């Protein structure tokens, strides 16, 4: 089985990030078979934002077996849901 990792980039000063936070928590529950990594871009000691070239929050980056397969920036939860479903199906 392939490993799917979802990196959720956010910032404590980002209003849209705060607005969609409950929906992201719902996605984490619904897609619990995926590994979720929450990345606060203000305290990104691992350098994930730089590694993935993320300069806008909120953003999710989906990787499958270490390769990026999808990403979306913005507060449209519907698009996040679609991306995650497609990652599982691929």
C-alpha positions, 0 to 999 in steps of 0.5 A: 500500500502506498503512503500518502502524506498531507502537509498542511501549511498555515500561519497563526496570523492568517485569518483564512487559516483560522477560518478553515481550521475546523474543516481541516480537522474534519478532513484529518478525521475523514482521511485518517489513513493518510499521514498529516503534517501540520506546518506552522510557517512561523515556526518551521524548524524542519524547513518544509515551506522552503523545501516545497516552495510554499509562500502562501497559506493556507496550502496543502501539499499531498505526496504519495510515496515521497513524490508530490501529487497535488497541491492547493492554496486557498480556503476552498475546502471542496478543492482540498476534499477533491484532491485528497479523494483523487490521491487515494484513488490513484 
